[in-house]
Amino acid sequence: MTRRTEIHPDLTDPRVGSSLFSHWRVGTALRQRQTVEAIADTWRRRPWPTGDLLGYHVYAGHDTATLMHYSQWTSEQAFEAFARTRRQERVDEIDTAVPDIERLGLGRYRHYRSRERVAGDPRVPGLVVAVRIDFAPEAAGRRSDWIDTVLLALADDPVGHAGLISANFHLSGDGTHVLNYAEWESAEAYDKTFAAPGEGIGSPTELWERVRTYPGFEGSTISRYDHVLGLVP
């Protein structure tokens, strides 16, 4: 069976061998809601497709025009088998309910490291921030070292980013970028962290300067989301 849940995914689940992120442009806040319900109805009318799919989650962009999808697979091969046999019927049903969805692409990732939730932390994320960090082709092999540096910088000042619940870094399969799936207590906590000068994320410390000037680092793109749908077996 397929079950709907409001529980956020565990991005550090050791069973996850392949993390897939994709984005759809649907155009308006109304169509965001309609598409989410179409996805939920389409999936809940069908049995859970395979034990190799651990969870499927959907997020509404604060731009009111896009949706982000995150699915956890035991392997990329398991996803490919699903895509060949059971994916298209779901896509067709969703497209019938909400026509003219623009699918912007599928990204394949491997979870590398996280700044994990503190044990016993009861907070439910009120904001999910997806940060894409681009690297020059010659720096593909150094992306993990850049992530290690970010985690050192975060550990150096745990007070300055008190609203951050977790940060989960993924390496793209094509070698071009890193994706950070960050859970925040709220949009207000996120804004407060980056509005305040001095301590915290991006502050003028030696470690954050290394992050900003790392060889091959080409910039980042930040997108804000609300978790709106979880589907699990």
N, C-alpha and C positions, 0 to 999 in steps of 0.2 A: 504493500500500500504506500501511498504518498501522503505525507502529513505536512500541514502548514504550521510554521512556528515563528514566533517573534524573537527567538533566541539568536543572538549574533554568532557567526561561525568562530571556531577556534582555528586561527591561522597557523598555529604551531603544532597542530595534530600530526604526529609522526607517521600516520598512515597515508598522508597526502604525498603522492609522488609527482603530481602535475597540477599546477594552479592555472586556471584559465580565466582571463578577464576579457570581456567584450563590451562594446558600447553601441547603443542604438540612439538615433535621433528621431524623436516622435513629434516634436514641434511645440506642444503646449502643456501646461500643467494638467488640463483635463485629459489630454491624450496620454500623459504619463500614468494617471490613475486608471484609465481604461485599459491600457496595455498591461499594467501590473495585474489587474483582475483577470484579463484574458490569459495571461501566463498561468496564474494560479488555477483557473478553471480547467485549462488544457491539461496541466500536469496532474491535477487531483482526479480527473476522470480516468486516468490510466495508472496501471501498476508502476511502482518504482522500477526504472528500466534495468538496473544492474547493481549488484553489491559493490561494484568498483566506483560508483558515484556516491560520495560521502555526503554531499550537500550542494544545494544550488540556491544562491542568494541574489536578490535584485535591489538596486539602490536608485533613488530618484535624485537627479542632479539639482542643485540649487539654482541652476540656470533655467529651470522649469521646462527644458526642451529635450533633455537626454536621460537615458537610463544606463547604469553600469551593471554588468552581470559578472558574478564570481562563482565558479564551480570548482569543487575539490574532487580530484580523481586519484585513484591509486597509481595510475600510470597514463601516459599520453596514448599508449596503444589501446587502452580501455575506452578512452574518449573516441578514438578513431573508429572503433567497432560500433559504438553507439551512433556516431554520425552517419555511418554507412547504412544502418538498418532502422533507426528509430527517431532520428532527429527531424527529418523533413516533415513527417506528419504533424508534429507539434508546431513547426514553423508555419505550415499551411493553415492550421486552425487559428493561430494567433493573427496571421495576416488577414484572414477572413473577418475576424472580429474587429481589428483595427488596421485598415488598409494604409499603404504608403509609409510603412516604417522604413527608415534608412539605416541599414546596418553598416557600421563604420569600421568593422574589422575585429578579428579575434587575436588576442595575444597569448602566447604560451610562456609560462614562467616556472621557475623553481624557487621555492622558499629557501632563503639563505640563512638569515638570522633575524632575531626580534629583540626589541626592548619589551620584555613580556610584562603582562599585568602583574602587579604585586600580589602575592598570595593573600587571600582574604579580602581583596578589594571588591566591594559590593556594587560599584558603579556600573550602570548600563550606559554604553556609549550613546551620546546624544548627537554626535556628528562623526561621520567618517570622511577623512580627507585622503584623497589619492594623489600622490606626488610622483610624477614621472621625471626622472633625472637622466638627461641625455649625456652620452659620452662619445668622444671621437672614436673612429674605428680602431685606432692603434691602442686605445685604452680599455678595450673590452676585457682583457684579462686582469685589469686592476680594479674592476668595479667592486669586488669583494673587499679589497683593502680600503676603498673609500667608505663602504658601509661600516667596516670595523672602526674607522676614524669617527664617523657620526655617532656610533654607540658609545665610544669613549667620551666624546664631547657631551652627550646626554648624561652619562654617569657622573661627569665632572660637576654638574650643577643640577641635582634633582629638584631643587626648590623652584627654580625659574621656569619650570614647565609643569607645574602641579596639575594642570587640567588635562595633561596627556595620560591616557590610560595604557596604550600600547603603541608600538611602531613595528611594523612587520615588513621586512625588506625582501624583495624578490628580484631574481636575475632573469632578464628576458632571454628567451631561447635564441634570438637572432643576434645577441651580443651588443645591441645598440643602447640599452638603457637599464635603469633600475626602477622598480615600482615600489613605493612605500605606501602600504595600507595602514593609515594611522587612525586610531580610535581616540576620540576626545570626549571629555565629559559633556561639553556643550559647545555651540557656536560662539557663545559669549566668552567662554574660557579660552577658546582658540584665538579669538580676536584680541583678547586682553594680553595673551602671551606675546603676540607679534606687534602689538601697539606700544608696549612698554620698552623703553630703551634700557640698556644695561644688561642685567642678568637674563639667562634663559636661552632659548633656541636662537642661534644666529648672533649671540652677543660677541663683543670684540675680544674673545679669548684666543689664545694660541691655537687651540684645537679647532675652534670654529673657523679660524682663518685658514687652517689647513684644508678643511672641508670645502670652503668657498673657492680656494685657489688650486685645488687638486689638479694635477696634469691630466688633460683630456676631458675635464668637466666642461660641459657646454651649456648648462642652464637647466631650468626645471619648469614644469607646468603643474599648477595646483588646481584641483577640482574638488568641490565640496558636495557631499551626498548625505541623504537620510536612508537608513536601512528600512525598506518597505515590504520585503517579502523574503521569507525563508522556507525552503522546501527540503524535507529530509525523509528518509525511509521510515 
